[in-house]
Amino acid sequence: MSTTPTAPAPDAAADLDRLYAYAAWMLGDRTAALAAVRSAVATSGSGSLHERLPTLRTAVLAQAAAQHHTPASQRERLDTILRTGTSLSMKMGHPALRSDLRRLPILLTGFMQSCLIGAVQTLQPAQRELFVLLVVLGLPEAEVQELLDSPRAFSSLKSRAMTSFEGYLGPRCGHLHPANPCQCPNRLQIALEQDFIELPEHEATSDRYPAGCFTDFRRMFAALPALRLTAGLRAELGG
């Protein structure tokens, strides 16, 4: 007799999403991120984000350290994929729209998520982790310092991470400065043709694309829809 997984409590579901987001932003590979979360949940059992995160960190940091790309090569890769060629506006007849303009915000959200995940990969792993915990997940600084167990190095690591990220994205992203050349709607078709946009089946899509310009990248990340697992998968992992 088959049974349907019981949906986890709202807090447990949110914690699973944040565990997954941590792994996805750290690795830049959402399939590998899901595998890492599955393993961490199986190992650590039930618990809060802070109880499960140390187990996940061990696996994720090892994978991040083994990645072959350098910050410089990642910047070059992103610029080659997204910022070459002529900007184009999506046409109604484009196959990705499936003759339904209501799909456009989903694609734009997916594009922005994929682009920023790629941009975070331009940071060294230690800087990347601080950035993910502090900016992407929005954890308080005191919690991040305790988690990283390096209070003396925190300030300098934070400064390098923020400066490096702003230095790369600041002159490029139209969400940060309206005169910048990379505007999501005009680069969407290029991103689709390059198979750059990820919309994994294990994630819930969002149509809450945050159009417009933000005064700083922290506000931009706060407006960006978070990565979320599908309800069925959350129930499976959290049950």
Residue, then its C-alpha position, 0 to 999 in steps of 0.5 A: m500500500s503506497t503512502t503520500p508523504t506528509a507535507p513538512a511544517p512551513d518552517a521546515a519547508a522554508d529551511l529545506d528551501r534555504l538548504y537547497a539555495y545554499a548548495a545551488w548558489m555555492l555550486g552553480d549546479r542545481t542538480a548537484a545541489l539537490a543531490a547534496v541536500r538529499s545526502a545531508v538530509a539523510t545524514s542529519g535527519s530532522g532539524s532546523l536550518h542551523e542544525r542541518l547546515p554544517t553537514l551540508r557545508t562539509a560536502v558543498l565546500a569540498q565540491a566548491a574547492a574542487q571546481h576547475h574554473t577560476p573567478a577570471s574564467q567565470r567572468e569571461r564565460l559569463d560575458t561571452i554567453l550573455r554580453t556578446g551579440t546584439s540585444l533582441s526583444m522577445k517576439m510573441g512567436h518565439p518557441a520559449l513563449r509557447s504563444d503565451l506571454r504569461r510565460l515571459p515573467i517566468l523566463l525573466t525570473g529564471f534568467m535573472q536567477s541563473c545570471l546572478i548564480g553565475a555572477v556569484q561563481t566569480l567569487q573565491p569559495a570562502q568569499r562566495e560562502l560569506f556572500v551567499l549566507l549574508v546576502v542571498l540567504g539574508l542571515p544576520e552577521a552575528e550568525v554568519q560569523e559564528l557559522l564561519d568560525s572566523p570572527r577576526a577574518f570576517s570583516s576583511l573577507k566581507s569587504r573583499a567579497m562585496t567589493s569583488f562582486e560589485g566590481y564585476l556586476g556594477p558596470r554590467c547589470g541594468h538592475l544596478h544602473p539603468a545605463n548599463p548595457c545588460q538588460c534582462p528583457n533584451r538579453l533573454q533571447i540570447a540566453l535562451e539560445q545559449d541554453f543558459i537559463e535553468l528551470p529545473e523540474h525539481e524547482a517551483t517557478s516564479d513569475r515575480y520578476p523584479a523589473g527596474c533598477f535598485t540602489d544597491f545589490r543587496r536590495m536587488f537580491a532581497a527582491l529576487p524570488a528565492l529558489r524553492l523546491t517543488a511542494g512534492l519534493r519538500a514533502e519527500l525530504g521533510g517528511 
